Amino acid sequence: MDGSTSTQGGALPTNANNTPLFTCMACQVAFYSADQQRSHYRTDWHRYNLKRKVAELPSITAESFAQRVLAQQAKTLEDEKKKGFSAECTVCRKSYGSENGFKNHLESKKHKEAEAKMVERMQAEEDLRAEQEAIAESLASAYISNSNAGAQQNTDDSAAAAAIVSAVESAVDAVPPVSASERNPKVSDFPISDDEESSEDEDDDEDEDDEDDAEEGEDQGTGDKTQTADADTQEKQPTSESVLRSQERSIKQELQQATTEEEVVKILEKKKTTSVRLNIETDCLFCTHKSPSFDDNMSHMSHAHSLFIPDLEYLVDLRGLVKYLADKLSVANVCLYCNGRGRALQSLDAVRKHMLDKGHCKIAYETEIDVLEISDFYDFSSTYPDAHEHDADEEVEGSTALVKGSGKYGGPDALEEEDGELVLPSGARIGHRSLQRYYKQSIPLERTEKDSVVIHKMLTNYSENPGQFNTQLIQSRQNRAMVLAMPGGRQAVKDFTMYKEKRARQDFANRIGMRMNGLQKYYREANPI
């Protein structure tokens, strides 16, 4: 550097006249004047050496610093060029802002497949166009060869042939080219549900084929029209499966468009009447397996899907329980274990797939709500503490009260229970009209003993195969039933459930608080003045 000299060692630098020089210890240079030293302190070289000194690195010379500056400038220019890069893939209709991303896309399998499909379609278009042109030329040549001799007639034939060729060429030109969306379909173009979309496509294709057949029939004779109409009538007769699928699709659309509770209730009632219900005698709840009898069906579900019936020794209506579960799957499309707490499912196949994938081929029996939901199919009276003190007749007499002159129609033959029902001497029950909406919800269950053989067989299977079924779960659920039957047991279970819900709410609030505390990126004074 002009006006500066390098210093070596710890000696004080001097000039020829032995006068002291002005030095920079960071850069290891000396100057003849104070102005040169001050101007040096303002340079980037000095600042760079100061930073290296703080990092305990040796200083560099001015030549090395200049080389590093030039290298950094070249790198900056290269980065700016890369930032200005822009490329678009015409095959996939995607744009890229980096060269590496564009190269990776060109080498990807998805791009190569799309490119191959586009080439195939373009080749098919070219083949079709060439075939149509060949047909046009052959027709024109045949027409000319079959024409009569004569100059005027030949002229007319040539004009006619030229007209035919021009008409065919115009028809060929009128063929619409394959659009970019057809060459490169988007993700939204693919069907969300294979069953629904494929059925819609099949229906559309059938309708188009029917229309084409009808048009061809009009061009033919009267007899051909009659045959075509009969064939179209047979083809247009919808099958039961297509009708049910179309009804399900319409119900789904109506549910999505419903805005009031009354509309939703009406649509659900319509769905209950149109849904295909499972046959508990032959249909498995979790797969498409068909069994010859109800006994074999229960055995299949127990062994193939590990279905466990909770508190089986207290179950009095096995068929009613299985029928209720089947309607829950086929009509309501609800998972038996999630019991409406998970995401909504739209079809029986979706529910079955969810239950098989998640291992939910079991009945929800954890909370009090789950237990009470299927309690109508059980009889826990034998677990009551005073069960041995009363027989069935005394229990019936104790649960009813004789009403004498209570109201306009009261009399000695009318009995009133605690739930407001009147039991006539014939055994018929009369409910109050205010509870009419609840009586219409379901048919009263018939308590029969025809399932005792199947229940006994399943109990034997559970006891003989303790490794296949969770015995601890059985014991815990039996204990739960005992607790519910004891005095104050329901209140204890309810208190424990409320405690778990309160604990879950507190944990959720703590998680949200911790998360929101980390989102505050600015300083907020706690005690502003």
Beta strands, then each sheet from edge to edge (+ up, - down):
strand 1: 4-6
strand 2: 22-24
strand 3: 29-31
strand 4: 87-89
strand 5: 94-96
strand 6: 400-402
strand 7: 415-417
strand 8: 422-423
strand 9: 429-430
sheet 1: 1+ 3- 2+
sheet 2: 4+ 5-
sheet 3: 6+ 7- 8+ 9-
end
